[in-house]
Amino acid sequence: MPSRMPNSLRKYIRKEKARIRREVFDIIEQKNKIQELRERFVRNEKPQDSVTTDKLVKKIPIKEVVVKAPQKVK
């Protein structure tokens, strides 16, 4: 989660997720209800399906490094 939430809110979300998992037997419906719960409280989070690895990796050109031999001191 992007920002830190108060402990009371985190505790509430944790208990609601447990309640949903206890009462709803269909796994897909569980995930949907938990996602709705998350959307109610976490507004800055982007959906993870839209994030791709291409956007996360910056393409930086690799330059050749030339190492020179140290000069002798006279």
Backbone bond lengths (Angstrom), bond angles and torsions (degrees), N, CA, C in turn:
res aa  C-N    CA-C-N  psi(-1)  N-CA   C-N-CA  omega(-1)  CA-C   N-CA-C  phi
1 M - - - 1.445 - - 1.524 108.83 -
2 P 1.313 116.51 139.65 1.450 119.45 -172.29 1.517 114.64 -65.26
3 S 1.329 118.76 -43.77 1.451 119.55 -179.33 1.513 109.68 -119.64
4 R 1.295 114.75 159.76 1.460 120.66 -177.89 1.523 109.23 -79.89
5 M 1.334 116.02 130.37 1.458 121.60 179.45 1.519 109.17 -98.23
6 P 1.326 116.90 158.51 1.466 119.85 175.44 1.531 110.87 -63.00
7 N 1.325 115.60 151.84 1.464 120.51 -178.24 1.520 111.84 -59.60
8 S 1.316 117.86 -37.48 1.465 120.52 -178.22 1.533 110.80 -64.41
9 L 1.316 116.82 -38.70 1.458 120.82 179.53 1.527 111.04 -70.35
10 R 1.320 116.63 -40.52 1.461 120.36 177.43 1.533 110.63 -63.43
11 K 1.322 116.11 -39.36 1.469 120.95 179.05 1.530 110.45 -65.14
12 Y 1.341 116.76 -42.07 1.458 121.56 178.88 1.526 110.87 -62.24
13 I 1.331 117.15 -45.20 1.462 121.54 -179.57 1.527 110.06 -63.86
14 R 1.321 116.90 -42.07 1.461 121.03 179.49 1.533 111.18 -61.34
15 K 1.349 116.92 -43.01 1.460 120.87 179.62 1.530 111.63 -68.52
16 E 1.324 117.24 -37.91 1.466 120.64 178.37 1.531 111.24 -66.27
17 K 1.328 116.52 -39.51 1.455 119.47 177.38 1.523 110.91 -63.21
18 A 1.333 116.75 -40.26 1.465 120.66 178.13 1.523 110.28 -65.24
19 R 1.322 117.02 -40.32 1.460 121.03 179.14 1.530 110.37 -63.75
20 I 1.310 116.58 -43.42 1.469 121.01 179.43 1.531 109.95 -62.04
21 R 1.320 116.50 -43.79 1.464 119.74 -179.37 1.531 111.93 -65.79
22 R 1.335 117.00 -32.30 1.465 121.19 178.39 1.523 112.12 -72.38
23 E 1.328 116.59 -43.08 1.457 120.91 -170.26 1.523 114.17 -88.76
24 V 1.317 118.11 -29.54 1.466 121.18 -175.99 1.528 108.24 -104.39
25 F 1.325 116.50 123.23 1.459 120.29 -175.72 1.524 112.96 -92.13
26 D 1.313 117.86 -23.89 1.455 121.38 179.45 1.529 109.24 -77.28
27 I 1.321 117.42 121.34 1.469 122.10 -174.25 1.523 111.44 -64.26
28 I 1.307 117.57 -40.03 1.468 120.85 -179.43 1.522 110.28 -64.78
29 E 1.322 116.32 -41.80 1.467 119.95 177.99 1.527 111.05 -66.41
30 Q 1.344 116.87 -36.28 1.474 120.58 175.79 1.522 110.29 -58.82
31 K 1.320 115.93 -48.67 1.466 120.11 -178.30 1.523 111.33 -62.28
32 N 1.336 116.78 -39.73 1.462 120.21 179.13 1.525 111.53 -64.56
33 K 1.341 116.61 -43.33 1.466 119.59 -179.49 1.526 111.63 -67.64
34 I 1.322 117.00 -38.28 1.467 120.16 177.81 1.522 109.93 -67.28
35 Q 1.325 117.47 -37.48 1.467 120.99 177.22 1.531 110.76 -63.92
36 E 1.340 116.88 -41.25 1.464 120.40 176.90 1.522 111.04 -62.91
37 L 1.324 116.45 -40.96 1.472 121.17 177.98 1.523 110.36 -61.24
38 R 1.335 115.79 -43.51 1.455 120.72 179.13 1.529 111.79 -62.87
39 E 1.331 115.98 -42.26 1.464 120.37 -178.72 1.524 112.03 -65.28
40 R 1.334 116.86 -29.06 1.458 119.75 178.87 1.522 112.32 -66.24
41 F 1.330 117.09 -33.93 1.458 120.29 -173.87 1.519 114.35 -108.07
42 V 1.305 118.47 -30.00 1.461 121.43 -177.42 1.511 107.83 -108.03
43 R 1.306 117.23 104.72 1.467 121.19 -174.68 1.529 112.63 -96.41
44 N 1.324 119.46 -23.55 1.457 122.04 -175.75 1.522 113.11 -83.82
45 E 1.317 117.85 -13.56 1.453 121.23 -175.39 1.525 111.12 -76.52
46 K 1.336 115.88 131.25 1.459 120.95 177.76 1.526 108.07 -88.00
47 P 1.314 117.80 152.00 1.461 119.11 175.89 1.518 110.50 -63.34
48 Q 1.309 116.86 139.21 1.456 120.04 -174.49 1.514 113.18 -73.60
49 D 1.328 118.44 -18.32 1.457 120.62 179.84 1.531 111.61 -69.27
50 S 1.335 117.25 -27.94 1.459 119.77 -176.32 1.529 112.40 -82.17
51 V 1.310 118.02 -13.28 1.458 121.16 -178.57 1.523 108.58 -85.68
52 T 1.304 115.00 126.50 1.457 119.39 176.56 1.511 108.83 -118.77
53 T 1.309 115.89 161.30 1.461 119.72 -178.24 1.521 111.20 -70.13
54 D 1.322 118.54 -25.72 1.459 120.63 179.94 1.522 111.37 -64.06
55 K 1.334 116.52 -35.70 1.455 119.44 -179.57 1.517 111.42 -74.64
56 L 1.334 117.49 -27.47 1.450 120.55 -176.71 1.525 113.00 -81.59
57 V 1.320 116.89 -28.94 1.460 120.95 -176.06 1.518 109.50 -95.23
58 K 1.318 116.05 120.71 1.459 119.79 175.77 1.523 107.85 -85.58
59 K 1.308 115.26 133.75 1.452 119.20 179.57 1.519 108.96 -88.58
60 I 1.319 115.15 109.13 1.459 122.01 -178.47 1.524 107.87 -109.77
61 P 1.334 117.17 127.12 1.465 118.04 179.21 1.534 110.49 -67.01
62 I 1.308 115.22 139.30 1.461 120.65 -179.74 1.520 108.06 -90.17
63 K 1.325 115.43 126.56 1.461 120.71 179.80 1.523 108.74 -101.18
64 E 1.309 114.88 147.87 1.461 118.92 177.19 1.521 109.28 -75.80
65 V 1.303 115.65 139.46 1.453 121.32 178.69 1.518 107.72 -105.31
66 V 1.324 116.07 123.63 1.458 121.18 -179.80 1.516 107.41 -103.27
67 V 1.322 115.89 121.19 1.460 121.45 179.94 1.520 107.90 -101.15
68 K 1.335 115.74 123.46 1.459 120.79 179.78 1.518 108.90 -95.97
69 A 1.332 115.17 145.54 1.470 120.11 177.99 1.525 108.38 -72.48
70 P 1.336 116.92 142.52 1.475 118.57 179.89 1.535 109.96 -66.19
71 Q 1.354 115.96 147.05 1.463 121.61 -179.40 1.523 109.53 -83.18
72 K 1.322 114.27 148.37 1.471 119.24 178.96 1.503 109.48 -79.67
73 V 1.327 116.43 141.32 1.470 122.33 177.62 1.517 108.47 -93.18
74 K 1.359 117.21 130.15 1.455 121.82 -178.67 1.497 111.85 -90.61
